Amino acid sequence: MTARSGDIYALVTDGFTEVFDANDSELGLDPLKETIRVHASRQLSDIVGRIVDVSRGYGLQRDDQTVLLIRMA
């Protein structure tokens, strides 16, 4: 796979993916990937905010959360 201009690479810790809802169902990676895809044209800081919103809206944060987004020039 070759990196193209505009591609976004994301590194997230398990503190985002291992958020559980009231039914003990794990958030996982797919909602985070979809959030990045839907908001890819926004500033990276806005996308980070959306990722945090998705995670916190899903359930209680119990672990540290770190995210790094890189957009190819």
C-alpha positions in Angstrom: 0.0 0.0 0.0 1.4 3.4 -1.0 0.7 6.5 1.0 -1.2 9.2 -0.9 -1.7 12.8 -0.2 -4.6 13.3 2.2 -4.4 9.8 3.7 -4.8 9.8 7.5 -2.9 7.4 9.7 -4.2 6.8 13.2 -2.6 5.3 16.3 -4.9 4.9 19.3 -4.4 3.2 22.6 -6.7 0.5 23.9 -8.3 3.1 26.2 -10.4 4.1 23.2 -11.3 0.6 21.9 -11.9 -1.0 25.3 -14.7 1.3 26.4 -17.8 -0.7 27.5 -21.4 0.3 27.4 -24.1 -0.6 30.1 -24.4 -4.1 28.5 -20.7 -4.7 28.8 -20.3 -4.5 25.1 -16.9 -3.2 23.9 -16.7 -0.2 21.5 -13.9 -1.7 19.4 -12.1 -0.2 16.5 -14.8 0.1 13.8 -16.6 3.1 15.2 -13.3 5.0 15.5 -12.4 4.1 11.9 -15.8 5.2 10.7 -15.4 8.5 12.6 -12.1 9.2 10.9 -13.5 8.3 7.5 -16.6 10.5 7.9 -14.7 13.5 9.2 -11.5 13.1 7.1 -11.7 16.5 5.5 -11.7 18.3 8.9 -8.7 19.5 10.8 -6.9 16.7 12.7 -7.7 18.3 16.0 -11.4 18.2 15.1 -11.2 14.6 14.2 -9.5 13.8 17.6 -12.4 15.6 19.3 -14.9 13.5 17.4 -13.0 10.3 18.4 -13.1 11.4 22.0 -16.9 12.2 21.7 -17.6 8.7 20.3 -15.7 7.0 23.0 -17.2 9.0 25.9 -20.7 8.8 24.4 -20.4 5.0 24.3 -19.4 4.4 27.9 -17.2 5.1 30.9 -13.4 5.7 30.2 -11.4 3.4 32.5 -8.0 3.6 30.9 -5.8 6.3 29.5 -6.6 7.4 26.0 -4.0 8.5 23.5 -4.4 9.2 19.9 -2.0 10.3 17.2 -3.3 11.3 13.7 -1.0 11.9 10.8 -2.2 13.3 7.4 0.1 12.7 4.4 1.1 15.9 2.6 
